Amino acid sequence: MAVTVNDSCIACGACESICSEVFSIEDKAVVNAAAVADNIDSVKEAADACPVGAIEVE
């Protein structure tokens, strides 16, 4: 499963607060791809919670 963060990210931190194993905030959210598979439910929750829809789960 591929998880990306597009350029609409506003670095609000919602994803990191939901799933810090996968997301961290720098200039925008950064994905730790190695941790996605073990945390997919939290990743999907973070994507749903993103206020600008910047997290893409494919």
C-alpha positions in Angstrom: 0.0 0.0 0.0 1.4 3.4 -1.0 0.9 6.5 1.1 1.9 9.9 -0.1 1.3 13.5 1.1 0.6 16.0 -1.7 1.5 19.6 -1.8 -1.8 20.8 -0.2 -0.4 19.7 3.2 -0.5 22.6 5.7 1.6 20.7 8.4 -1.2 21.0 10.9 0.0 17.8 12.8 -3.3 15.9 12.8 -1.8 12.9 11.0 1.2 12.8 13.4 -1.1 13.0 16.4 -3.1 10.0 15.1 -0.2 7.9 13.8 3.2 9.1 14.8 4.7 5.7 13.7 4.1 6.7 10.1 3.8 10.5 10.0 6.1 13.2 11.1 5.9 17.0 10.4 8.8 18.8 8.8 7.9 21.5 6.2 5.0 19.2 5.4 4.0 15.7 6.6 6.6 13.0 5.9 5.7 9.3 5.5 7.8 6.5 7.1 6.9 4.0 4.3 8.4 1.1 6.3 5.8 1.5 9.0 2.7 1.8 6.8 1.8 -1.9 6.6 1.8 -2.4 10.4 -0.3 0.7 11.0 -2.7 0.8 8.0 -5.9 1.3 10.1 -4.3 4.4 11.8 -3.0 5.6 8.4 -6.5 5.5 7.0 -7.9 7.3 10.1 -5.2 10.0 9.6 -6.1 10.4 5.9 -9.8 10.8 6.8 -8.9 13.4 9.5 -6.7 15.5 7.2 -8.4 18.9 6.9 -7.1 19.5 3.4 -7.2 15.9 2.1 -3.4 15.8 1.5 -2.9 12.2 2.5 -3.3 9.8 -0.4 -3.7 6.1 0.3 -3.5 3.8 -2.7 
